[in-house]
Amino acid sequence: MSRDFSRRRLLATGAGVALGGAAAVSATTAMAATPTSQGGTADAAWSGPREETRSLDELYQAAVAEGGKLVLYQGGDVDSQAARVRADFGARFPDIDLTVAVDYSKYHDVRVDNQLATGSLVPDVVQLQTLQDFTRWKREGKLLPYKPAGFSKVHKGFKDPDGAWTALMVIGFSFMYDIQAAGDNAPKSPLDLVDPRWKGQIASSYPHDDDAVLYLFSLYQRTYGWDWVAKFAAQQPQFARGSHTPGLAVNGKQKVIGVGGGGSSVSTSTATKWVVSEGHPFMAWGQRAAILKQAANPTAAKLYLNWVLSEERQKASSNGWSVRTDITPSPGLKPVWENPDAHVDGFPKFMEDRAAIERLKQTFALYFGEVKGDPSPGWLGLHPGR
């Protein structure tokens, strides 16, 4: 009996030593394969491919050798929103034929799904507002894991730990007003938008047509109540499709106030002010981008991600924020993830609950009426950019 006990103990001990040794080897291997964190020590929470070490010029040469083409599907309201990226990318990498198709993200995502289902994929890179698609596409194995240079400096909430996707820019939505027309009575917070003096003077994008605007209005509703929503509806706002339309209406002197559009709180414009009020909600998020696993031009796609995430491009951000932790925001701003009024962590969670979003859309439709009008980018069909 003692002999059996001793034998069992010896076997158990030997197995423990073997497992311990294997675990030690595994841990050592994992440490070697894990990129270092911002503090310079290994962070086992991050996995996937190593961060890119090639320079932009090296990637450029490789992309030219690959075929010199790149197709980007970019979420947006009008094609002109891609003018800057076309011009700047073309100036920096003239031998790459860049095609950018701009459409509402909610059309681009299903377009990509359909292309994958029919074996007719067009884009190499998707850069969209529909954050939930990136987590889904990762689960489905449709994204190419990749970590561009600077990935380790991207705020942890703005990247997938395995490199499936990376946010390339910060976008914020709030309200704005015509400085001259508003005068001394300019609205200081969303509460002021329901003041009767602004009746008939407000332009807004439809919250039930754009999920980011929907989130902004949901924050207003949660903060001020459904009574605020009813009072806003009584202001008879001019609704239109596209988050660019409030700015068009204000800058074109058609309306004094625009709600549900992008902007910058550090803008030097003397005509329009985009408002962020301490203690009152606005919303901001990291616009995600990813390379599709079946992309025809993966090297050119990597070049694009590295270029947009580079220090030079991030420092040139028009709204003063960067997705990188090592780049100081514009004077007067703190990193967007440190501003609780921006609800940066809330939007990704919001986007994952599609059933709740559909209920909220239909509820706002009861207050504001159904969405009307053609999409502002036009109808791009099944395969734009091909």
C-alpha positions in Angstrom: 0.0 0.0 0.0 2.8 2.3 0.9 4.5 1.3 -2.4 1.4 2.2 -4.4 1.1 5.5 -2.5 4.7 6.3 -3.2 4.3 5.5 -6.8 1.3 7.6 -7.2 3.0 10.5 -5.4 6.0 10.1 -7.6 3.9 10.2 -10.8 1.9 13.2 -9.6 5.1 15.0 -8.6 6.7 14.2 -12.0 3.6 15.4 -13.8 3.6 18.6 -11.8 7.2 19.2 -12.7 6.5 18.5 -16.3 3.5 20.8 -16.4 5.3 23.5 -14.4 8.2 23.3 -16.9 5.9 23.5 -19.9 4.1 26.4 -18.3 7.4 28.2 -17.7 8.4 27.6 -21.3 5.0 28.8 -22.5 5.2 31.9 -20.4 8.7 32.7 -21.6 7.6 32.2 -25.2 4.6 34.4 -24.6 6.7 37.1 -23.0 9.0 37.1 -26.0 6.1 37.4 -28.4 4.3 40.1 -26.5 4.9 43.7 -27.4 6.0 46.0 -24.7 3.6 48.3 -23.0 3.9 52.1 -22.9 6.0 51.8 -19.8 8.5 49.5 -21.5 7.6 46.3 -19.6 5.9 43.3 -21.1 2.1 43.3 -20.9 0.6 39.9 -21.2 -2.8 41.3 -22.0 -1.7 42.3 -25.5 -1.3 39.6 -28.0 -1.3 39.1 -31.8 1.3 40.3 -34.3 4.2 42.5 -33.4 4.1 46.2 -34.0 5.2 47.3 -37.5 8.9 48.2 -37.6 9.2 49.2 -41.3 9.3 52.9 -42.1 6.7 54.6 -44.3 9.1 54.7 -47.2 9.8 51.0 -46.9 6.1 50.2 -46.8 5.6 52.6 -49.7 8.1 50.7 -51.9 6.6 47.4 -50.9 3.1 48.7 -51.7 4.2 49.9 -55.2 5.7 46.5 -55.8 2.5 44.9 -54.7 0.6 46.7 -57.5 0.3 50.3 -56.3 -3.4 50.2 -55.6 -5.5 50.9 -52.5 -9.3 51.0 -52.0 -10.7 52.6 -48.8 -14.4 52.5 -47.7 -14.8 55.6 -45.5 -17.8 56.4 -43.4 -19.1 59.9 -44.1 -21.8 62.2 -45.5 -20.5 63.5 -48.8 -17.7 62.6 -51.1 -15.9 65.9 -50.5 -15.0 64.8 -47.0 -12.4 62.5 -48.5 -10.8 65.4 -50.5 -8.0 66.0 -47.9 -7.0 62.4 -47.5 -6.9 61.9 -51.3 -4.8 65.0 -51.7 -2.4 64.4 -48.8 -2.0 60.7 -49.4 -1.4 61.3 -53.1 1.2 64.0 -52.4 3.1 61.7 -50.0 2.7 58.5 -52.0 2.2 59.5 -55.7 2.7 56.0 -57.1 -0.3 54.6 -55.1 -3.6 54.7 -56.9 -5.9 55.5 -53.9 -9.7 55.1 -54.3 -11.9 56.4 -51.5 -15.6 55.6 -51.5 -17.6 57.7 -49.0 -21.0 56.5 -47.7 -22.9 56.2 -44.5 -21.2 53.6 -42.4 -24.5 51.7 -42.0 -24.5 51.1 -45.8 -20.8 50.4 -46.1 -20.9 47.6 -43.5 -23.7 45.6 -45.1 -22.1 46.3 -48.5 -18.9 44.6 -47.3 -20.9 41.7 -45.9 -22.6 41.2 -49.2 -19.4 41.5 -51.2 -17.8 38.8 -48.9 -20.8 36.6 -49.3 -20.7 36.9 -53.1 -16.9 36.7 -53.6 -16.7 40.3 -54.9 -14.8 42.2 -52.2 -13.7 45.7 -53.3 -12.1 47.6 -50.3 -8.8 46.8 -48.6 -9.5 49.1 -45.6 -12.8 49.9 -43.9 -12.9 53.0 -41.7 -16.4 53.3 -40.2 -18.6 54.7 -37.4 -20.4 51.3 -36.9 -18.1 50.1 -34.1 -20.0 46.9 -33.5 -19.1 45.6 -37.0 -15.4 45.5 -36.1 -16.0 43.3 -33.1 -18.3 41.1 -35.2 -15.9 40.9 -38.1 -13.2 39.9 -35.7 -15.3 37.0 -34.3 -16.1 35.9 -37.8 -12.4 35.9 -38.8 -12.8 38.5 -41.5 -10.1 41.0 -40.4 -6.4 40.8 -40.8 -4.7 41.2 -37.4 -2.1 44.0 -37.8 -0.4 46.6 -35.5 0.8 49.7 -37.2 3.8 51.6 -35.9 2.6 53.6 -32.8 0.0 50.9 -31.9 1.5 50.6 -28.4 0.9 54.3 -27.9 -2.8 54.2 -28.9 -5.2 54.6 -25.9 -6.3 51.1 -24.8 -9.9 51.9 -25.5 -9.1 52.8 -29.1 -7.6 49.5 -30.2 -8.3 45.8 -30.3 -5.7 44.0 -28.2 -5.0 41.5 -31.0 -4.7 44.2 -33.6 -7.9 43.3 -35.4 -8.7 47.0 -35.6 -7.3 50.4 -34.6 -9.0 53.7 -34.1 -7.2 56.3 -36.3 -8.9 59.5 -35.3 -11.2 61.1 -32.6 -14.6 62.5 -33.8 -16.9 64.5 -31.6 -20.6 65.5 -32.0 -22.3 68.3 -30.2 -24.1 71.5 -31.2 -22.9 74.7 -32.8 -24.2 78.2 -33.4 -23.7 81.3 -35.5 -21.6 83.6 -33.3 -22.9 86.9 -34.9 -26.5 85.8 -35.1 -26.7 84.4 -31.6 -25.0 87.4 -30.0 -25.1 87.8 -26.3 -27.9 85.2 -26.0 -25.8 82.4 -27.4 -26.7 78.9 -26.0 -24.2 77.8 -23.4 -25.5 74.2 -23.0 -28.0 71.8 -24.5 -30.5 73.0 -21.9 -30.6 76.3 -23.7 -31.6 74.7 -27.0 -35.2 74.5 -25.8 -35.5 78.2 -25.0 -38.5 79.5 -27.0 -36.4 82.2 -28.5 -34.8 79.6 -30.8 -38.0 78.3 -32.2 -37.6 77.9 -36.0 -33.8 78.7 -35.7 -32.4 75.2 -35.3 -31.1 72.7 -37.9 -30.4 69.1 -36.8 -29.4 65.8 -38.3 -31.9 63.0 -37.7 -31.0 61.1 -34.6 -32.9 58.1 -35.9 -30.8 58.0 -39.1 -27.3 58.2 -37.7 -26.2 56.1 -34.6 -23.7 58.7 -33.4 -26.3 61.4 -33.4 -28.7 59.0 -31.8 -26.3 58.5 -29.0 -25.9 62.2 -28.6 -29.7 62.6 -28.3 -29.9 59.7 -25.9 -27.4 61.5 -23.7 -29.5 64.6 -23.8 -32.6 62.5 -23.0 -30.9 60.7 -20.1 -29.6 64.0 -18.7 -32.6 66.3 -19.2 -35.5 63.8 -19.6 -38.1 63.2 -22.2 -39.6 66.6 -21.5 -36.5 68.1 -23.0 -37.1 66.0 -26.1 -40.7 67.1 -26.4 -39.6 70.8 -26.0 -36.9 70.3 -28.6 -39.5 68.9 -31.0 -41.7 72.0 -30.3 -38.8 74.2 -31.5 -39.7 72.9 -35.0 -36.1 72.1 -35.9 -35.2 71.6 -39.6 -34.1 67.9 -39.8 -32.0 66.6 -42.6 -30.0 63.5 -43.4 -26.2 63.7 -42.9 -24.3 65.0 -39.8 -22.8 67.6 -42.0 -26.1 69.4 -42.6 -26.3 71.3 -39.3 -23.0 72.9 -40.1 -24.1 73.7 -43.6 -27.3 75.4 -42.3 -25.4 77.5 -39.8 -22.5 78.5 -42.0 -25.0 79.3 -44.8 -26.9 81.6 -42.5 -30.1 79.5 -42.8 -30.3 78.7 -39.1 -28.6 80.1 -36.0 -28.1 76.7 -34.3 -27.0 73.3 -35.6 -27.4 70.1 -33.5 -25.8 66.7 -34.1 -22.7 67.6 -36.1 -18.9 67.4 -35.8 -16.6 70.2 -34.9 -13.7 71.4 -32.8 -13.7 73.3 -29.5 -10.3 74.7 -30.4 -11.4 76.1 -33.7 -10.4 79.7 -34.4 -13.4 80.4 -36.5 -15.0 83.8 -35.9 -18.2 82.7 -37.6 -19.3 79.5 -35.9 -18.7 78.1 -32.4 -18.9 74.3 -31.7 -19.9 74.0 -28.0 -18.6 71.7 -25.3 -19.9 72.8 -21.8 -18.4 71.4 -18.7 -21.0 69.2 -16.8 -23.1 68.8 -19.9 -23.0 65.8 -22.3 -21.5 65.6 -25.8 -20.1 62.5 -27.4 -16.8 61.5 -28.9 -15.4 58.2 -30.2 -12.4 56.7 -31.9 -13.2 56.0 -35.6 -12.1 52.4 -36.2 -10.3 51.1 -39.2 -9.3 47.6 -40.2 -7.7 45.6 -43.0 -10.0 42.9 -44.5 -8.4 39.5 -44.5 -9.3 39.0 -48.2 -7.9 42.5 -49.2 -6.3 42.5 -52.6 -3.8 45.1 -51.5 -2.8 44.3 -47.9 0.6 46.1 -48.0 -0.9 49.3 -49.3 -3.6 49.0 -46.6 -0.8 48.7 -44.0 0.8 51.8 -45.4 -2.4 53.7 -45.0 -2.9 52.7 -41.4 0.7 53.6 -40.5 0.5 56.9 -42.3 -2.7 58.0 -40.5 -1.4 56.9 -37.1 1.9 58.6 -37.6 2.9 61.4 -35.2 2.8 63.9 -38.1 -0.8 63.1 -39.0 -2.0 62.8 -35.5 -0.5 66.2 -34.5 -2.3 67.7 -37.4 -5.8 66.6 -36.1 -8.3 69.3 -36.9 -10.2 69.0 -33.5 -7.1 68.9 -31.3 -7.4 65.3 -30.1 -5.4 62.3 -30.9 -5.9 58.6 -30.4 -2.3 58.4 -29.2 -1.4 58.8 -25.5 2.0 60.3 -26.4 0.6 63.3 -28.3 -0.4 66.3 -26.3 -3.9 67.7 -27.1 -4.2 71.3 -28.2 -4.0 73.9 -25.5 -7.1 74.1 -23.4 -7.9 70.4 -24.0 -7.2 67.3 -22.0 -7.1 63.8 -23.6 -10.7 63.0 -24.7 -10.8 59.8 -22.6 -10.2 61.9 -19.5 -13.3 64.0 -20.2 -16.3 62.3 -18.6 -18.7 64.6 -20.6 -17.5 63.0 -23.8 -18.8 59.5 -22.9 -16.0 57.9 -24.9 -16.5 54.5 -23.3 -20.3 54.6 -23.6 -20.6 54.8 -27.4 -19.0 51.4 -28.1 -21.2 49.7 -25.6 -24.2 51.6 -27.0 -23.4 50.4 -30.5 -23.3 46.7 -29.5 -27.0 46.7 -28.3 -28.8 46.8 -31.6 -32.2 45.9 -30.2 -32.1 48.9 -27.8 -30.9 51.1 -30.7 -33.9 50.1 -32.9 -36.3 50.9 -30.0 -34.7 54.2 -29.4 -34.8 55.1 -33.1 -38.5 54.4 -33.3 -39.1 56.4 -30.1 -37.4 59.5 -31.5 -39.4 59.0 -34.7 -42.5 59.5 -32.6 -41.2 62.9 -31.5 -39.5 64.1 -34.7 -41.3 62.2 -37.5 -39.9 59.7 -40.0 -36.6 60.2 -41.8 -37.1 61.8 -45.2 -34.9 62.4 -48.2 -32.2 60.6 -50.1 -28.9 59.8 -48.5 -26.5 62.7 -48.9 -23.7 60.7 -50.6 -26.2 59.5 -53.2 -26.8 55.8 -54.0 -23.4 54.1 -54.5 -24.7 50.6 -55.3 -23.1 47.3 -54.5 -19.5 47.8 -55.6 -18.3 51.4 -55.4 -14.6 51.8 -56.0 -14.3 48.8 -58.3 
